[in-house]
Amino acid sequence: MAQSDFLRPPMKARKKKKKKRESVSDEQGQQNGTRNELLQDPFEVLGPDLLMTILSYVDARSVALSLLVSRSWYAVASSDRLWNSKCMELWLGKAHIPRLARTRSFSRLAAYSLSIMDGKRTRIMREDLCAHAWQFHFNKEAPIYWRNLDPYWQGSHPLMRRYFHPDGSQTADPDDRVWGGHECCFSTVTSFIGDGEIREHYVRINRWPRMFVSRNEDWSWKMSNHFTSYSSIADADKDSGTGPL
């Protein structure tokens, strides 16, 4: 027997070793195949219709980020069908929807973005004042005589309302117990520091103390001073929207 035969492992061991190498090779092949599948573009794997369905369950911010993936993704992720449902979700429970968002010339993606920006706006415009009816009541610092006439303090309903008009006038309901016509004009005052930064902003009604403006989470408006308070009444069902263009 040749000396090389003594150095070679038995046939059974060689077959076992070969089988092990083939098993490792197959396992690596499966891993590479799985990795290649994971690296495939979901758009190519799923197709536009299924991808659209998946994105409809994803939050708006994530959908907006997917716009940057590719042109194919952008075509799906920017569709009006997808963003119309996102707009409906955003507007649900909001007191006022901006007029720009209702404009048909804008895509639903643009309408969503405009709605977000308008919801953060704290500078009230004349169009905002005129677009809504306003609940009105006296604050605790007001004279007791006026509070005794105010349904807000007496616990009765409905509360008093005020209405602003484009000509700069203000009116109330005919049966208003405290309205005497003395609050008949209004103006919005805004001063700037520079670069569009607002220094102060308020609404003045006749010669009453200035009314400072704030915005609620439901996009409704509030105006108040130490004497009176105004709150805009929800009107989100207006098809044309509200506020300035």
GIPE-V287591 format. One record per residue. N is the residue number from 0. SS is DSSP state (2 for helix, 1 for strand, 0 for the rest). D_LAST is the distance of its C-alpha to the last C-alpha in Angstrom with 1 decimal. Layout:
n/ss/d_last
N/SS/D_LAST
N/SS/D_LAST
This chain:
n/ss/d_last
0/0/100.8
1/0/98.8
2/2/97.5
3/2/93.9
4/2/94.1
5/2/94.7
6/2/91.5
7/0/89.3
8/0/87.7
9/0/88.8
10/2/87.3
11/2/85.6
12/2/83.8
13/2/82.6
14/2/81.1
15/2/79.4
16/2/78.0
17/2/76.8
18/2/75.1
19/2/73.3
20/2/72.0
21/2/70.8
22/2/69.1
23/2/67.3
24/2/66.3
25/2/64.9
26/2/63.0
27/2/61.5
28/2/60.6
29/2/58.8
30/2/56.9
31/2/55.9
32/2/54.8
33/2/52.7
34/2/51.2
35/2/50.4
36/2/48.7
37/2/46.6
38/0/45.6
39/0/44.4
40/0/40.7
41/2/39.6
42/2/37.6
43/2/41.0
44/2/42.8
45/2/40.5
46/0/38.6
47/2/34.8
48/2/35.0
49/2/36.8
50/2/34.7
51/2/31.5
52/2/33.3
53/2/34.1
54/2/30.7
55/0/29.3
56/0/31.4
57/0/30.3
58/0/27.7
59/2/24.3
60/2/25.3
61/2/28.5
62/2/26.9
63/2/24.5
64/2/27.7
65/2/29.5
66/0/27.1
67/0/29.2
68/0/32.5
69/0/32.8
70/2/31.3
71/2/32.7
72/2/31.2
73/2/27.8
74/2/28.0
75/2/28.8
76/2/26.7
77/0/23.4
78/0/23.9
79/2/21.3
80/2/24.2
81/2/24.7
82/2/21.2
83/2/20.4
84/2/23.1
85/2/21.9
86/2/18.4
87/2/20.4
88/2/22.5
89/2/19.7
90/2/18.0
91/0/21.5
92/0/22.0
93/0/18.5
94/0/17.6
95/0/13.8
96/0/11.9
97/1/8.3
98/2/6.3
99/2/5.8
100/2/9.5
101/2/10.4
102/0/9.4
103/0/13.0
104/0/12.8
105/0/12.5
106/0/15.9
107/2/16.6
108/2/17.6
109/2/14.2
110/2/12.6
111/2/15.3
112/2/14.8
113/2/11.0
114/2/12.2
115/2/15.0
116/2/13.2
117/2/10.8
118/2/14.1
119/0/15.7
120/0/13.4
121/0/15.6
122/0/13.9
123/0/12.7
124/0/10.5
125/2/11.5
126/2/8.8
127/2/10.4
128/2/13.7
129/2/13.3
130/2/12.0
131/0/15.2
132/1/18.9
133/1/20.8
134/1/24.3
135/1/26.3
136/1/29.7
137/1/32.1
138/0/33.1
139/0/36.7
140/0/37.1
141/0/36.5
142/0/39.7
143/2/41.6
144/2/41.5
145/2/37.7
146/2/37.8
147/2/40.6
148/2/38.3
149/0/35.4
150/2/35.3
151/2/33.9
152/2/37.2
153/2/39.4
154/0/38.2
155/0/37.4
156/0/34.4
157/0/31.9
158/0/30.3
159/1/29.0
160/1/25.4
161/1/23.2
162/1/20.3
163/1/17.9
164/0/17.0
165/0/14.7
166/0/18.0
167/0/18.7
168/1/21.3
169/1/22.1
170/1/24.4
171/1/26.4
172/0/28.3
173/0/31.4
174/0/33.9
175/0/32.5
176/0/35.7
177/0/34.3
178/0/31.8
179/0/33.4
180/0/30.7
181/0/31.0
182/0/27.5
183/0/25.8
184/1/23.2
185/1/20.8
186/1/18.9
187/1/17.1
188/1/19.1
189/1/18.4
190/1/21.0
191/1/21.2
192/1/24.3
193/1/23.4
194/0/21.6
195/0/18.4
196/1/20.5
197/1/20.0
198/1/23.3
199/1/22.5
200/1/19.7
201/1/20.4
202/1/19.9
203/1/22.8
204/1/23.9
205/0/26.6
206/0/29.2
207/0/29.1
208/0/29.0
209/0/25.7
210/1/23.8
211/1/22.8
212/1/19.8
213/1/20.2
214/1/18.7
215/0/20.8
216/0/21.5
217/0/20.0
218/0/16.5
219/0/17.4
220/1/17.5
221/1/20.7
222/1/21.7
223/1/25.3
224/0/28.1
225/0/31.9
226/0/31.9
227/1/29.1
228/1/26.4
229/1/23.2
230/1/21.8
231/1/18.8
232/0/20.0
233/0/19.0
234/0/17.0
235/0/16.4
236/0/17.9
237/0/15.0
238/0/14.5
239/0/11.0
240/0/9.9
241/1/8.8
242/0/6.8
243/0/3.8
244/0/0.0
